[in-house]
Amino acid sequence: MRAWPALTLSCPMLLALVVAGCSAPATASRDAAAAPTQFLYAEQTIAQLQQRMQAGELDSRTLTRAYLDRIAQIDRAGPRLNAVIQLNPQAMTEAALRDRERAGGAARGPLQGIPILLKDNIDATPMATTAGSLALKDFRPRQDAFLVKRLREAGAVILGKANLSEWANFRASDSISGWSAVGGQTRNPYVLDRNPCGSSAGSGVAASANLAAATVGTETDGSIICPAAVNGVVGLKPTVGLVSRDGIVPISWSQDTAGPITRTVADAAILLSVMAGRDAADASTAHAALNAPLDYQARLRPGGLKGARIGVIRSSFSFGPDVAKAMEGAVATLRAAGATVVDAEIPTAGQWDDDELLVLKTEFKNGLARYLTTHDAPLSSLQQLIGFNQQHAREELGLFGQDLFEQSAAMGGLNDPVYIQARSRIRRLAGPEGIDAALKAQHLDALVSAATGPAWRTDPAFKDPFPGAGYGAAAVAGYPSLTIPMGSSQGLPLGILFMGTAWSEARLIELGYDYEQRTQARTPPQYLPTLPGAPAASK
């Protein structure tokens, strides 16, 4: 769930390692010739699809089959995005049931018949939950994650699972963004040799490429926001405790959350309204209903920026000249909409980095063991997973190692005073003394920054030349953040990031929706093999 800066490798370098799911090296001419044909439901919102189904112009079976065909055409073939790691064998059966329910006047909710893809660290029967690892490729949990139950109760069709950075990018400090042993390397649909960012890489790419009506990702630190931004879509990382983590392969009890990745703010609001809620199996959700409205669609109204006070974090302009230009345009839009925009900074920025990693490693070791044992997984501990990878080194360790696994295995328990103090310190620095202090100092409704820079090229010779991140404070504090398309750099998407205090999703949606409606900055992907004039990738 963490968007680590990572070493990258292109698919040609993977062939000798026989990595499942990685495409054969494609030439530029083949990629160009395989550009997707027009898709009948391209860029359709959930509301538009529902209107068509309610009018009898469309049914869920037709829609689900169309998405399955599109996955076959451009994810499995064509540009071969590798965004989908597995399909739900019961998807068409679920769609038929949703159609019967609608015909009988018993529609379940706002997602009736809408096909959704889930990141493959989220339990959803009858599919495997692999976290991208060969160790779990045949592991099928007995029941749905709590959020999946809520999606199905609202009428959603679970289309399948999206690829991810293996173990949500928490196996190695030099891991490959968007790569897993089970799914191979996910490719950015705008420029295929560019990286999709991790760890919800498949979810971000699938939403952007119209492989599903909407997708769900997870985040510990950047893994919803980064792939949403670099793939030109909307990503909403909720307050920790708004959405249950039950049935999700964990990294950090303190920072993990699931959230929607969609093509519009309105679709994100619909999904969040369904996913949010109290769950007895996740104590962090105990106060969700008390602190947050659960109908986020009600905040989708024009004029949300009028009278707002917004703090812009100008240090994010350093992510590159095109980012700075796009952010200046975004600031002008905010002001034209009636918002007061002032310069702001998070006073404690960067002070939590070392402690955050200590906390994540400690919580990962303990949380993963709990998940594996309570779900009857084939392995029951981090140490066993380390051993599995050593035994299957050709497939699992040929590209990068497992130093974070090994460091985490050496950590103490959750009663370790060093861990307890570090956890308290980082939450305080990022939250009350960080985001909250910045908001209170100038009476602000929200902070805005660039989410990150443009997608970097996937190349074996270099670690990810990570362009910077505006999302870290919200991740560490457990506060919400929302990214929305704001422009591009050489055809690669850029995202603006809205951040607020805990439980401020409704206000962020209100502000973000108004911004989105005024800019309409999203452009569909072009599936270019590379950027014109770009140097060849290293061999």
N, C-alpha and C positions, 0 to 999 in steps of 0.2 A: 504494500500500500504506500510505499515511499518512493518518491521520484528522485532516486539517487543519481548524481552525475555518474555516468557509467562508460566503460569501454564498449565500443561498438564494432560489430563485424557484419559484413554484407553476406548475403546468402551464398555466393560462390565459395567463400571461405569455409562454409559449413559442410559442404558436400562430403568431404573426406571423413567427416565425423558422423555421418549417417544420422543426422538429426531429424526426427520425425516432424513432418509438417512443413519443412522449409522448401521453398520452391527452387527449381533448377535455375541457374543463372539465365536471366532473360536479356536479350539484346535490346537496344533502344528501339530498333525497328519493330521487333515483336511486341514490345510493350505498347508502342504507339498504335500498332495494328489492332491490338486487343483492347483498345479504349472502350468503355462501356457504351452500349446502345442506350437510347432513351428509356427511362423507367417510368411507367405509368403513374406511380404514386410518389415520385420524387418530390422532396421538400414538403410533403403533406403533413400538416400538424395533426395532433390527436383530435382536436375539435373538428377539423375538416373531415377526417376519416369517420368520426362518429356521426357527423351530419349526413354523410353519404350512406352509411349503414342504416341510420334511422329512416332515411328517405327510401330505402329499398334499392338504391343504386349499386350497392356493394354489400358483400357479406364477409365474415371473418375467414371462411375457408378460402375464398378467392384472394383475399389480402395476404393471408398466411402463405399460401402457395406462391404468390408473387414474390414475397421476400425470400422464401426458400430458393426459388429459381434465380433470384438476383445473387444470392450467396454463391450458388453453383457457378454463375456466370463470371463474377468478378472477384470473389474471395477464393474459391477453389481453382478457378481458371482465370483467363483474361489477365488483368494486372496482378492477380494473385496477391491479395492484401494480407492473407493469413490473420484476419481479425477474429474469425470464429473458430473456436477450438473443438466444439462438438455441437450437434443438433439434438433437439429433443425428439425422440422417436414418436412421442405422443402429441406433437404439435398440431397436426391436422385433426386428431381426435378431439383435442381441447377446443380447437376452432369450431368444429362441428357442434360441440356441446354449447358453446357460446351463441351460435346461431339459433339453436333450438330454444335456448333460454330467452333470447330476444324475441323470437317469433311467438313464444308463449307469454310474453309480457312480464318476464321475470329477470330482466337484465340486472346484473349484480351491482354495477357501479360505473364510474367514469372511464374505466379502462375496458369496458365490455368488448371483447373480440380484438383487442389491440395487441399485436405481437411485440414482445419485449425480449431483449438479450441481457443476460446477466454475466458479470465477471466470474471467471471460473475459480473463485475462492468462496463462492456463495452456494450453500446447499440447495439443490432443487431436484426432487425426484422426477423421473427415475434415473437421472444422469449422474455421472461421476463428478466428484469435486476433486480436481487434480492439483490445484494451485500451480499448474504448469509442470509439475514434477512427475517423473516416471515412477517414483515411489508410490504415488497415489493414483496412477492411471486407471486402476480397476476398482477404486474405492467409491462405493455408492452409499451415501448416508441414508438412514432409514426414513428421515422426514425432512420437510422443507425448512429452510431458515425462516425465522419469524417474518422478515420483510417479504419473503416470497409468498408466505401464506396470505399476507395482506394484499399483495398484488393479485393473487388468484381470487381472493374474496371480492376484489373490485372488478373482476372480469377479465384480467389480462390473460393472454396466451403466452406461455413461456416458450420462446422460439428456440433457445439454445444457450450456449455459454460462449463468452468472449475470451480470446487469448489475453495473456497478461505477462508482465515481467515475472519470471519464475519466483515463487515464494514472495510475491508482491515486492520484488526488488530488495529482499533482505537476506540474501544468501551470501553476497560478496560485495565488497566495496568497489570492485571494478567490474560489476556486472553489466550486461547489455540491456539497455532500455528496450522493452517490447519483445524480448526473446524468452522463450521457454523451451525445455526439452520436448515437451509434448506438442506444442503448437508451432515451433519454429519462430522466425523473425517477422513480426508485424511490420507492415510498410505504410508510410504516410501517403494518403490518397492524393494529395496535392502534387507532390513530387516523390516518386516511388523510392528513390535512393535516400530520402530524408527520413529521420527518425520520428516515431509517433509519440515519444516520451512515455515514461512508465509511471506507475505500474498498471494503470487501467488502460493500457494501450489499445487493446482490442475494442473496448467499450467506446473509446473516443473515435477510433477509425470507423467502427460500425455505424455509429450515429451520423458521422459526417458523410459516409458513403451510402447512406440510405439502405443499410442492410437490415434495419428494423425500424419500427416507429419511434422507439426510444431505447435507451440502454441504462444499466445500473453499473456504477463503479464503486470502488472503495478507496479511502485515503487514510494514510497516517501522516504524511507530510508531502503534499503536492500531487498525489496520484489520481485525484479527480481533476484538479485545476490545470496541471501541466498538459496532460493529453487532450483535455477539452480545448485549451488555448491554441496549441500547435496544430490541431486538427479542425479548427474553425467552427467550434460548436460551443454550446452553453454547458458549464459545469457548476453544480451547486454542492459545496461541501458543508453539511449541516453542523450545528452545535453538537458536540459529543453528548449523547444522551437523548437526542431527538428521535433517532432511528436505532432500533435494536441491533446489536451485534450478534445475537444468538444465531448459531448456524453459519458463521463466517470464520474462515481460517484466520487467526489473529496475528498481529504483531504486537500492538500496544493497547492495553486496557485504557490508558490515559488519552490516546489520540485517535484510535481507530473509529471510523464511521463509514457507512455506505451513503451514497447520494446519487441523484440523477445526472445523466449526461444526455443532452437532448439538442435539437436544432433551434429551439426557441425557449425564451424565458417562460412563456405560458405552459409549455409542455413540462418544464422542470417543476413548475408550481403544482401541476396536476399530479405528477409522480410523487412529489414530496408530501402532498396532502394525504396520499394513500399510504406511503411508507412510514410516516411518523406515527408514534403511538407508544403507549406504555406496555412493557413486557416484563412479566414477573421473572423471566429467566435472565434479564439484564438489568441489574439494579440501577445503572446509570440513567435509565429511562423513567425512574420513579417520579420525577418532577416535570416531565415533558409536557403533559397536558396542562399543568398549572402555569407554565412559563411561556408557552408558545401557542398561537392559534393554529388549528389544524386544517383550516380552509384557506390555503395560500392563494387560491384563484381569486378570492375576493380582493386581493391587493393588485390585481392586474387592471390598472386604470391609467388613462393618460393624465399627465400633469403631476406625476409623483415627484419630479425634481423641483417643482416650483416651491420656493421658500426653503429648500433644504440647504444645509451647511455641509460642505464636502471638503475634506482635507486631502490634498494631493501629495503623495510621497514622491518627490522629484528625484530621489536617488535612483528610482527604477528607470529613469530616463537614460541612465548609463548602460542599459542593456543593448544599446546600439542606436545609430543615427535614425534608422527607420522607426524604431520604437519611440524615440524622442519625438519625432515628427507626428506619429500617430497619437501619442499622448497629448501633445499640444492641441491637436484637433479635437480630441476627446474633451479636454478642459474647455475649449471654446463651445462645444456642444452643451456641456453641463451649464455653462453660464447663460447661453442663449435660451435654455429651458427654464431659467429663473432661479438657478441655484447659486449660492454664494460659494466660491471656491477659493480656498486659502492654502498656502504651503503648510505642510505638516511633516513630522517625522516621528517614528516610534523611538522613544528615548533609550530603550534598552536593546535595540536591534543588535543581534549577534552575540549577546552575552549568555545565551543559553545553549549554544551549539554543542559543546563537549558534554554537558550534563544531559542534553536530550539523547545523545547516542547511548550513554550509560543506562538511562531509563528504558529506552527501546530494547536494548539487548537483554536487560533483566526481565522485562515484561514478556518479551518474545519467548524466552526459554520456558518460563512458567506457564504462560497462556497457551502456547502450542502443545505442551504436554497435556494440559487439561482438555483441550479440544480433541486431540488424538485419542486419548483414553476414553473419554465420555462418548465418542462417536464410533468406537470399535474400529478404528482405522488399522491398517495392516502393520503399522509401526506406532510406537507409543511414546517416543521421546526424541528430543533433538539429537542426542548422541547416536541413536539408531539411524536417524536420517543421515548423519555424517558418515556412518559406516556404509549405508546403502550407496551413497554417492561415490565413496572410495571403491566399492565393488563394481560400480557401473561408471567408472571414470571416463571411459571413452565417450559415452553419450551425454553424461552430465557435467563433467569437469574439463572437457577439451577446450572450452572457450574461456572459462574463468573459474576461479576456485570457490571456496566456501569459508573465507576468513571470518565473515560475520557469524556464520553458524558456530565456528569454533570458539570465537570470542564470547558469544552468547552462552554456549555450553559451560564456560568457566565462571559465569556470573553466579551470585548468591541467590537467596530466596527473596520473596517480597517483604520479608521482615528485616532485611538488611538495612541498618541505619543510614549507610551511605546512599543507598537507592532512595530511601524515604525522603532524606533531605534534598537530594537532587530533584526528585519529582516535585516536591513542594516549591523549590526554588525556580524551576523553569516555568511552572504554571503562573507563579507570581510575576516573574519578569516579563513573560509574554502577554499576560492578561492584565491584572490590575495596574502594574507599573509600566506596561507596554501599550497595548491597544487602548485600554480604558483611559490611561493617562493622556494619550494623544487626543482622544475624543473629548475628554472633559476640559482640557486646556483651552480649547477654542469652541466649545459647545457644538460639536460636530455630530451629524447624523451617521456619517460613514467616512471611511478612508478609501481612497482609490490609488491604484498603482498599476503599472504594467504587470501582467501575470508572469510573463517570462519573455524571452526573445523568440525569434523564428526558429523553426526546427533545424537541427544540425544534420549533416550528412552521416549516414551509417557507414563507418569506415573501420577496417581492422587495425589501422596503424595508430589510431589515436583514441584516448579516452574521450567521452562526450565533452566537446567544448561548450560546457553548459553556460548559457547566456545570462544566467541570473534568475532569481526567484523573488516574487513579491508576496508569496503566500505563507512563508514560514511562521510568522507570528501567529496568524490565525490557527494554523495547524497545532502549534505547541500549546497555545492557550485553550484549545478546544472550542474556539469560536467559529462562527460561520463565515464563509467566503463564497463569492459568486463571480465567475468569469463569463464574459460576453465578447463576441467578435468585435474588434474595433478598427480593423484595417489589415494591411498586408505588407510584406517585405519581399520583393521579387516574386510575388505570387504565393508566398507562404503566409499563413494566417497569423495574426497577432490578437491577443486578448487583453481587455481591460479587466481589472480585478476590483470588486467592491468588498470591503471588510467591515464588520461591525462587532459590537459586544455580544455576549452570550444571548441566545434566543432572539436575535434580531433578524431572522430570516425574512419575516414579513416585510420589514422596512427595506431590506436589501432587494427583495423581489420588486417592490414598488419602485424603487429608484432605478434598478436595472431594466425593468420593463419599459419605463419611459425613455431611458437612454437607447435601448434596442429599437423601439418604434421610431425614434427620430433619426437613427443612423442606418438601420437595415444593412449592416456591414458584412453580414455573412454572404459569401459566394460559394457555390458548390465546388467540389474538387475537380481537377482537370486530369489527374492520372498521368502527369508528365513523367517520362522515364528519368529525366534529370533536368537541371536548370541549364538553359543555353549558355555555353561558354564555361561551364563548370569543369574543373580539372578532373581527371579520371580518379576513381577510388583506388586506394592502395591494394596491392595483390598479396 
